Amino acid sequence: MIDILKRRFGLLGRNISYSFSKGYFTEKFSDEVFAGNSYENFDISEINHFTGLLKNNPDLKGLNVTIPYKEQVIPFLDKLSKKATLIGAVNTIKFTKNGKLKGYNTDYYGFKKSLKPLLEPHHKKALILGTGGASKGVAFALDELGIPYTFVSREAKENIIDYNLINATTFDNFQIIINCTPVGTSPNIEACPDIPYEFFTDKHIAYDLIYNPAETQFLKNAKERGAVIKNGLDMLIFQAEKAWKIWNK
């Protein structure tokens, strides 16, 4: 028996009725081994409501954090893990025994574990589409794997290129393309990042952090050109189980 106490966990985010986490943990907690644990969504319109949420739910033991609060929640926390500090984004919060809030990042772990089996020697560099909190975990994982990367955003900045610069040469130089944007998420499943998909080949990996739908338009377009494709479901499972270990250690 891992736990027989009543303990509440949840997900912090905005417009999160679609969330993976609630369904995953609710199913997990249906096992009698985890009897007494519950999981719910805490959907807030702005991060300043987080303080009130904490006040109204003093018995919470842990939270996951999703879009758009992975970076915004940090000032509300008492402490960060070393890796969350380096990454600059939090997707897991532990409520410690002395009532403090400690932030962790398990996104990088989930992404790294799910990408690693796909890697071949010719997969040398990665393009990260998007610059939000999730992309920071992805970048950290790539650093640990020794894979150089470049961010892509709608506006070029230092160390960031814009979508207009992506061409055939880009695809020659970058063999892993990772969508860290919400473009293509259900119900807008016909949308996809604005890149020249005709340059994908069987030497490329197309990875989409989105898991609903299971095969986004981004992945479909890459698959048509022979690319190896991967959605974000395994990443979410791995990061969720890592969060569970953090809450219980």
TORLUM-390297 format. One record per residue (C-alpha): residue number from 1; residue in one letter; x, y negated, z negated. Coordinates in Angstrom, 1 decimal. Layout:
N
NUM / A / X / Y / Z
...
END
This chain:
249
1 / M / 0.0 / 0.0 / 0.0
2 / I / 1.5 / -3.3 / 1.1
3 / D / -1.0 / -5.5 / -0.5
4 / I / -4.3 / -5.2 / -2.4
5 / L / -4.7 / -8.8 / -3.4
6 / K / -7.0 / -11.3 / -1.7
7 / R / -4.8 / -13.5 / 0.4
8 / R / -5.7 / -16.0 / 3.0
9 / F / -3.7 / -16.8 / 6.2
10 / G / -4.6 / -18.9 / 9.2
11 / L / -3.7 / -20.8 / 12.4
12 / L / -3.2 / -24.5 / 12.6
13 / G / -3.8 / -26.1 / 15.9
14 / R / -6.3 / -28.0 / 18.1
15 / N / -8.9 / -26.5 / 20.3
16 / I / -7.8 / -23.0 / 19.3
17 / S / -11.0 / -21.0 / 19.6
18 / Y / -9.2 / -18.9 / 22.3
19 / S / -6.4 / -18.1 / 19.9
20 / F / -4.5 / -14.8 / 20.0
21 / S / -3.5 / -14.9 / 16.3
22 / K / -7.0 / -14.7 / 14.7
23 / G / -8.0 / -11.7 / 16.7
24 / Y / -4.6 / -10.0 / 16.2
25 / F / -4.5 / -10.5 / 12.4
26 / T / -8.2 / -9.8 / 11.9
27 / E / -7.6 / -6.4 / 13.6
28 / K / -4.5 / -5.8 / 11.6
29 / F / -6.3 / -6.5 / 8.4
30 / S / -9.1 / -4.1 / 9.2
31 / D / -6.7 / -1.3 / 8.2
32 / E / -7.3 / -0.5 / 4.5
33 / V / -3.6 / -0.8 / 3.9
34 / F / -4.1 / -4.6 / 4.3
35 / A / -7.4 / -4.8 / 2.5
36 / G / -8.0 / -8.2 / 0.9
37 / N / -6.1 / -10.2 / 3.5
38 / S / -8.0 / -12.6 / 5.8
39 / Y / -7.1 / -14.9 / 8.7
40 / E / -9.0 / -17.9 / 10.1
41 / N / -8.5 / -20.8 / 12.4
42 / F / -7.9 / -24.3 / 11.1
43 / D / -8.7 / -26.5 / 14.0
44 / I / -7.9 / -30.2 / 13.3
45 / S / -8.1 / -33.1 / 15.7
46 / E / -4.9 / -34.8 / 14.4
47 / I / -2.0 / -33.8 / 12.2
48 / N / -2.9 / -36.3 / 9.5
49 / H / -5.8 / -34.0 / 8.6
50 / F / -3.3 / -31.3 / 7.5
51 / T / -3.0 / -32.9 / 4.0
52 / G / -6.8 / -32.6 / 3.5
53 / L / -6.7 / -29.0 / 4.8
54 / L / -4.1 / -28.1 / 2.2
55 / K / -6.1 / -29.8 / -0.6
56 / N / -9.3 / -28.0 / 0.4
57 / N / -7.6 / -24.6 / 0.7
58 / P / -5.2 / -24.2 / -2.3
59 / D / -5.2 / -20.4 / -2.0
60 / L / -3.5 / -20.3 / 1.4
61 / K / -0.4 / -18.1 / 1.6
62 / G / 0.7 / -18.7 / 5.1
63 / L / 0.0 / -20.4 / 8.4
64 / N / 0.9 / -20.0 / 12.0
65 / V / 1.2 / -23.2 / 14.0
66 / T / 0.3 / -23.7 / 17.7
67 / I / -0.2 / -26.5 / 20.2
68 / P / 0.1 / -29.4 / 19.6
69 / Y / 1.5 / -29.4 / 16.1
70 / K / 4.7 / -27.3 / 16.2
71 / E / 6.8 / -30.5 / 16.0
72 / Q / 4.3 / -32.8 / 14.4
73 / V / 3.9 / -30.6 / 11.3
74 / I / 7.6 / -30.8 / 10.3
75 / P / 7.3 / -34.1 / 8.2
76 / F / 4.6 / -32.4 / 6.1
77 / L / 6.9 / -29.5 / 5.0
78 / D / 9.2 / -29.4 / 2.0
79 / K / 11.9 / -27.2 / 3.7
80 / L / 12.9 / -25.6 / 7.0
81 / S / 14.7 / -22.5 / 7.7
82 / K / 18.2 / -22.9 / 9.3
83 / K / 16.9 / -21.8 / 12.7
84 / A / 13.7 / -23.9 / 12.6
85 / T / 16.0 / -26.9 / 11.8
86 / L / 18.2 / -26.2 / 14.8
87 / I / 15.2 / -25.5 / 17.1
88 / G / 13.2 / -28.6 / 16.0
89 / A / 9.9 / -26.8 / 16.0
90 / V / 7.9 / -24.7 / 13.6
91 / N / 5.3 / -22.0 / 14.3
92 / T / 5.2 / -20.3 / 10.9
93 / I / 4.7 / -21.8 / 7.4
94 / K / 5.2 / -19.9 / 4.2
95 / F / 3.6 / -21.1 / 1.0
96 / T / 6.3 / -20.3 / -1.6
97 / K / 5.7 / -19.1 / -5.2
98 / N / 6.5 / -22.6 / -6.5
99 / G / 3.9 / -24.2 / -4.2
100 / K / 6.3 / -25.5 / -1.6
101 / L / 5.9 / -25.3 / 2.2
102 / K / 8.7 / -23.8 / 4.2
103 / G / 8.7 / -23.9 / 8.0
104 / Y / 10.1 / -21.1 / 10.2
105 / N / 10.3 / -20.5 / 13.9
106 / T / 9.4 / -17.0 / 15.1
107 / D / 8.7 / -18.0 / 18.8
108 / Y / 12.4 / -17.8 / 19.7
109 / Y / 12.5 / -14.2 / 18.2
110 / G / 9.4 / -13.1 / 20.1
111 / F / 10.6 / -14.6 / 23.4
112 / K / 14.1 / -13.1 / 23.1
113 / K / 12.9 / -9.6 / 22.2
114 / S / 10.4 / -9.6 / 25.1
115 / L / 12.8 / -11.0 / 27.7
116 / K / 15.9 / -9.0 / 26.9
117 / P / 14.7 / -5.7 / 28.5
118 / L / 14.2 / -7.5 / 31.8
119 / L / 17.6 / -9.0 / 32.1
120 / E / 20.0 / -7.8 / 34.8
121 / P / 23.6 / -9.0 / 35.5
122 / H / 22.4 / -11.4 / 38.2
123 / H / 20.0 / -13.2 / 35.9
124 / K / 22.5 / -15.9 / 35.0
125 / K / 20.6 / -19.2 / 34.5
126 / A / 17.1 / -20.3 / 33.5
127 / L / 14.6 / -23.1 / 34.3
128 / I / 12.3 / -24.0 / 31.5
129 / L / 9.1 / -25.7 / 32.7
130 / G / 7.9 / -28.0 / 30.0
131 / T / 9.5 / -29.7 / 27.0
132 / G / 7.0 / -29.1 / 24.2
133 / G / 7.5 / -27.2 / 20.9
134 / A / 7.3 / -23.8 / 22.5
135 / S / 10.0 / -24.6 / 25.0
136 / K / 12.4 / -25.4 / 22.1
137 / G / 12.1 / -21.8 / 20.8
138 / V / 12.7 / -20.5 / 24.3
139 / A / 15.8 / -22.6 / 24.7
140 / F / 17.2 / -21.4 / 21.4
141 / A / 16.6 / -17.8 / 22.4
142 / L / 18.4 / -18.4 / 25.7
143 / D / 21.3 / -19.9 / 23.8
144 / E / 21.6 / -16.8 / 21.7
145 / L / 21.5 / -14.7 / 24.9
146 / G / 24.2 / -16.8 / 26.5
147 / I / 22.0 / -17.9 / 29.3
148 / P / 22.4 / -21.6 / 30.4
149 / Y / 19.2 / -23.4 / 31.1
150 / T / 17.7 / -26.7 / 32.4
151 / F / 14.4 / -28.2 / 31.4
152 / V / 11.9 / -29.4 / 33.9
153 / S / 9.3 / -32.2 / 33.1
154 / R / 7.1 / -34.6 / 35.0
155 / E / 9.7 / -37.3 / 34.3
156 / A / 13.5 / -36.9 / 34.7
157 / K / 15.5 / -37.8 / 31.6
158 / E / 18.9 / -36.9 / 30.2
159 / N / 19.4 / -33.2 / 30.7
160 / I / 15.8 / -32.9 / 32.2
161 / I / 15.0 / -32.8 / 35.9
162 / D / 11.6 / -33.5 / 37.4
163 / Y / 9.5 / -31.1 / 39.5
164 / N / 10.3 / -33.0 / 42.7
165 / L / 13.9 / -31.9 / 42.5
166 / I / 13.1 / -28.1 / 42.6
167 / N / 14.0 / -26.7 / 46.0
168 / A / 15.5 / -23.6 / 47.6
169 / T / 18.9 / -24.4 / 46.2
170 / T / 17.4 / -24.6 / 42.7
171 / F / 16.0 / -21.1 / 43.1
172 / D / 19.4 / -19.9 / 44.3
173 / N / 21.0 / -21.3 / 41.1
174 / F / 18.3 / -20.3 / 38.6
175 / Q / 17.1 / -16.7 / 38.6
176 / I / 14.8 / -17.0 / 35.5
177 / I / 11.8 / -19.4 / 35.7
178 / I / 9.8 / -19.8 / 32.4
179 / N / 6.5 / -21.6 / 32.2
180 / C / 6.2 / -23.2 / 28.8
181 / T / 3.4 / -25.5 / 29.8
182 / P / -0.4 / -24.7 / 29.2
183 / V / -1.1 / -25.1 / 32.9
184 / G / -3.0 / -22.0 / 34.0
185 / T / -4.5 / -21.2 / 30.7
186 / S / -8.1 / -19.9 / 30.7
187 / P / -10.6 / -21.3 / 31.8
188 / N / -8.4 / -23.3 / 34.3
189 / I / -7.0 / -20.1 / 35.7
190 / E / -6.5 / -21.4 / 39.2
191 / A / -4.0 / -24.0 / 38.1
192 / C / -0.2 / -23.5 / 38.2
193 / P / 2.9 / -25.5 / 37.8
194 / D / 3.8 / -27.5 / 40.9
195 / I / 6.9 / -25.7 / 42.1
196 / P / 7.8 / -24.2 / 45.6
197 / Y / 6.8 / -20.6 / 45.0
198 / E / 8.0 / -19.5 / 48.4
199 / F / 11.5 / -19.5 / 47.1
200 / F / 10.9 / -16.7 / 44.6
201 / T / 12.7 / -13.4 / 45.4
202 / D / 13.1 / -9.9 / 43.9
203 / K / 16.1 / -11.3 / 42.2
204 / H / 14.0 / -13.6 / 40.0
205 / I / 12.1 / -13.3 / 36.8
206 / A / 8.9 / -15.3 / 36.4
207 / Y / 8.0 / -15.5 / 32.7
208 / D / 4.8 / -17.2 / 31.6
209 / L / 4.2 / -17.9 / 27.8
210 / I / 0.4 / -17.8 / 28.6
211 / Y / -1.3 / -14.4 / 28.0
212 / N / -4.9 / -15.3 / 28.9
213 / P / -5.3 / -14.6 / 31.8
214 / A / -2.9 / -11.7 / 31.7
215 / E / -1.7 / -12.6 / 35.2
216 / T / -1.7 / -16.4 / 35.7
217 / Q / -1.6 / -18.0 / 39.1
218 / F / 2.1 / -18.8 / 38.4
219 / L / 2.8 / -15.1 / 37.9
220 / K / 0.6 / -14.1 / 40.9
221 / N / 2.5 / -16.5 / 43.2
222 / A / 5.9 / -15.2 / 42.0
223 / K / 4.8 / -11.6 / 42.2
224 / E / 3.8 / -12.0 / 45.9
225 / R / 7.4 / -12.9 / 46.6
226 / G / 8.7 / -9.8 / 44.8
227 / A / 9.7 / -11.4 / 41.5
228 / V / 9.6 / -9.5 / 38.2
229 / I / 6.8 / -11.0 / 36.1
230 / K / 6.1 / -11.1 / 32.4
231 / N / 3.3 / -12.8 / 30.4
232 / G / 3.5 / -14.0 / 26.8
233 / L / 1.5 / -11.2 / 25.1
234 / D / 4.5 / -9.2 / 23.8
235 / M / 6.2 / -12.4 / 22.7
236 / L / 3.1 / -13.3 / 20.6
237 / I / 3.0 / -9.8 / 19.1
238 / F / 6.6 / -9.9 / 18.2
239 / Q / 6.4 / -13.4 / 16.7
240 / A / 3.3 / -12.5 / 14.7
241 / E / 4.9 / -9.5 / 13.1
242 / K / 8.0 / -11.6 / 12.3
243 / A / 5.7 / -14.1 / 10.6
244 / W / 4.0 / -11.3 / 8.7
245 / K / 7.4 / -10.2 / 7.4
246 / I / 8.3 / -13.8 / 6.4
247 / W / 5.0 / -14.2 / 4.4
248 / N / 5.7 / -10.9 / 2.6
249 / K / 9.3 / -11.2 / 1.8
END
